[in-house]
Amino acid sequence: MNKTNKNLIIGMLLAIVVVMGVAYAAFSTTLTISSTANVSSSWNVAFDTTKTSGTGVVSTAGSASGGTISYSNNGQTATISATGLTKPGDSATYTLTIKNTGSIKAALGTPVLTGTSCTVSGLTCTSTSGHIKFTVTSPASSTLAASTGTTTMTVKAEFPDTTVSSSTTETASISVSLTATQSS
């Protein structure tokens, strides 16, 4: 092949490439995608802070006079104050109600117990001298339906059946915290 034919073929190929580029540019379009998403769900799992004392909330045995439940941390923590535990066998049982008023189904974790003047072991907290013992049960249900889910758990404060050699006044308190996560 002579040199002129080679140059002609190269020139034609270059012309074809230029024409293809111009044709591509003429027929191509720009695609723009815009999107907006709105989430309208709410998360609200907490102890029912309206239930602090009375029938259905506190039940007693022996000479125990009851006590109260107070709430903090937006209903995430319940603090129990037992009163009137004067002799072995006295006890007060507190029923804590947990509510899900949010729009997302919730899974409940194991309660976390912290104590003042008592030693925590799992879901039990025993005062230093052993005269007061708190026992916590896990929630009756581990999941709460969205908007209407409720369950209960109990905390029992008791004067254990032990021999007391002298009269004593003792104070111990516990706080119960509960974690909740989104359930599928």
C-alpha positions as CSV (number, residue, x, y, z in Angstrom):
1,M,0.0,0.0,0.0
2,N,1.4,3.3,-0.9
3,K,1.9,6.2,1.4
4,T,-1.0,8.3,-0.1
5,N,-3.5,5.5,0.5
6,K,-2.4,5.1,4.1
7,N,-2.8,8.8,4.7
8,L,-6.2,8.8,3.1
9,I,-7.4,5.9,5.3
10,I,-6.0,7.6,8.4
11,G,-7.7,10.8,7.5
12,M,-11.0,9.0,6.9
13,L,-10.8,7.2,10.2
14,L,-10.1,10.5,12.0
15,A,-13.1,12.1,10.2
16,I,-15.3,9.2,11.2
17,V,-14.2,9.5,14.9
18,V,-14.9,13.3,14.8
19,V,-18.4,12.7,13.2
20,M,-19.2,10.0,15.8
21,G,-18.1,12.3,18.6
22,V,-20.3,15.2,17.3
23,A,-23.2,12.7,16.8
24,Y,-22.9,11.4,20.3
25,A,-22.8,14.9,21.8
26,A,-25.9,15.8,19.7
27,F,-27.9,12.9,20.9
28,S,-26.8,12.6,24.5
29,T,-28.8,14.1,27.4
30,T,-28.0,14.9,31.0
31,L,-30.1,12.9,33.5
32,T,-30.7,14.6,36.9
33,I,-32.3,12.7,39.7
34,S,-33.7,14.5,42.8
35,S,-35.1,12.9,45.8
36,T,-36.6,13.8,49.2
37,A,-37.3,11.4,52.0
38,N,-39.3,12.1,55.2
39,V,-39.3,9.9,58.2
40,S,-42.3,10.3,60.5
41,S,-41.6,7.7,63.2
42,S,-41.1,8.3,66.9
43,W,-39.3,6.4,69.6
44,N,-40.7,6.5,73.1
45,V,-40.2,3.5,75.4
46,A,-40.2,4.3,79.2
47,F,-41.6,3.4,82.5
48,D,-45.2,4.6,83.1
49,T,-44.4,7.6,85.4
50,T,-48.0,8.0,86.5
51,K,-47.8,4.8,88.6
52,T,-45.9,5.7,91.8
53,S,-47.9,4.1,94.6
54,G,-51.2,2.5,95.6
55,T,-53.2,-0.6,94.6
56,G,-51.7,-2.5,91.7
57,V,-48.4,-0.7,92.1
58,V,-47.3,-1.6,95.7
59,S,-48.4,-4.7,97.6
60,T,-47.1,-5.5,101.1
61,A,-46.6,-8.5,103.4
62,G,-46.1,-8.5,107.1
63,S,-45.9,-5.1,108.7
64,A,-44.4,-3.3,105.7
65,S,-46.1,-0.1,105.0
66,G,-45.3,0.2,101.3
67,G,-43.2,3.0,99.8
68,T,-43.0,4.8,96.6
69,I,-41.5,4.7,93.1
70,S,-40.0,7.8,91.6
71,Y,-38.8,8.3,88.0
72,S,-36.0,10.2,86.4
73,N,-34.2,10.4,83.1
74,N,-37.4,10.9,81.1
75,G,-38.9,7.7,82.6
76,Q,-35.9,5.6,81.8
77,T,-34.9,5.1,85.5
78,A,-37.2,4.0,88.4
79,T,-36.0,4.5,92.0
80,I,-37.7,2.4,94.7
81,S,-38.1,3.6,98.3
82,A,-39.4,0.8,100.5
83,T,-40.7,1.8,104.0
84,G,-41.9,-0.1,107.1
85,L,-39.7,-3.1,106.8
86,T,-39.4,-3.8,110.5
87,K,-38.9,-7.5,111.0
88,P,-37.9,-10.6,109.1
89,G,-40.5,-11.6,106.6
90,D,-41.7,-8.1,105.8
91,S,-41.8,-7.2,102.2
92,A,-43.1,-4.8,99.6
93,T,-43.5,-5.7,95.9
94,Y,-43.5,-2.9,93.3
95,T,-45.0,-3.4,89.9
96,L,-43.3,-1.2,87.2
97,T,-45.2,-0.7,84.0
98,I,-43.2,-0.2,80.8
99,K,-45.0,1.5,77.9
100,N,-44.1,2.0,74.2
101,T,-45.9,5.1,72.9
102,G,-43.7,5.4,69.9
103,S,-44.4,4.3,66.4
104,I,-41.5,1.7,66.3
105,K,-41.7,-1.9,67.7
106,A,-39.3,-2.2,70.6
107,A,-37.2,-5.1,72.1
108,L,-36.4,-4.8,75.8
109,G,-33.0,-5.6,77.3
110,T,-32.2,-7.0,80.7
111,P,-32.8,-4.5,83.5
112,V,-29.7,-2.8,85.0
113,L,-29.6,-2.5,88.7
114,T,-27.6,0.0,90.7
115,G,-27.7,0.4,94.5
116,T,-26.9,2.7,97.3
117,S,-25.7,1.0,100.5
118,C,-26.2,-2.4,98.9
119,T,-24.2,-4.9,96.8
120,V,-25.5,-5.8,93.4
121,S,-25.3,-9.3,92.1
122,G,-27.2,-9.8,88.9
123,L,-30.8,-8.8,89.5
124,T,-30.4,-8.8,93.3
125,C,-29.1,-6.1,95.6
126,T,-28.5,-6.9,99.3
127,S,-27.7,-4.2,101.9
128,T,-24.3,-4.3,103.5
129,S,-25.7,-5.9,106.7
130,G,-28.1,-8.2,104.9
131,H,-31.3,-6.7,106.4
132,I,-32.7,-5.4,103.1
133,K,-32.8,-7.3,99.9
134,F,-34.1,-6.1,96.5
135,T,-35.0,-8.7,93.8
136,V,-35.9,-7.5,90.3
137,T,-37.6,-9.7,87.7
138,S,-37.1,-9.2,84.0
139,P,-40.0,-7.7,82.0
140,A,-42.9,-10.1,81.4
141,S,-42.6,-9.6,77.6
142,S,-39.3,-8.9,75.8
143,T,-41.0,-7.0,72.9
144,L,-43.4,-4.1,72.9
145,A,-45.8,-3.4,70.0
146,A,-45.6,0.1,68.4
147,S,-47.9,2.7,70.0
148,T,-49.7,0.5,72.4
149,G,-47.3,-2.1,73.8
150,T,-47.1,-2.5,77.6
151,T,-45.5,-5.0,79.9
152,T,-44.6,-5.2,83.6
153,M,-41.8,-6.2,85.8
154,T,-41.5,-6.4,89.6
155,V,-39.1,-5.3,92.3
156,K,-39.4,-6.9,95.7
157,A,-37.9,-5.3,98.7
158,E,-37.8,-7.6,101.7
159,F,-36.4,-8.0,105.2
160,P,-35.0,-11.6,104.7
161,D,-35.8,-14.2,107.3
162,T,-32.6,-13.9,109.3
163,T,-31.9,-13.5,112.9
164,V,-31.3,-9.9,114.0
165,S,-29.3,-9.7,117.2
166,S,-30.1,-6.0,117.9
167,S,-32.4,-3.3,116.6
168,T,-31.2,-1.6,113.6
169,T,-32.1,1.2,111.2
170,E,-30.9,0.8,107.7
171,T,-31.4,2.5,104.4
172,A,-30.8,1.1,101.0
173,S,-32.2,2.1,97.7
174,I,-32.0,0.9,94.1
175,S,-32.5,2.3,90.7
176,V,-33.6,0.2,87.8
177,S,-32.8,1.2,84.2
178,L,-34.0,-0.5,81.1
179,T,-32.7,-0.4,77.6
180,A,-34.8,-0.8,74.5
181,T,-33.8,-1.3,70.9
182,Q,-35.7,-1.4,67.6
183,S,-37.3,-4.7,67.0
184,S,-37.9,-6.1,63.5
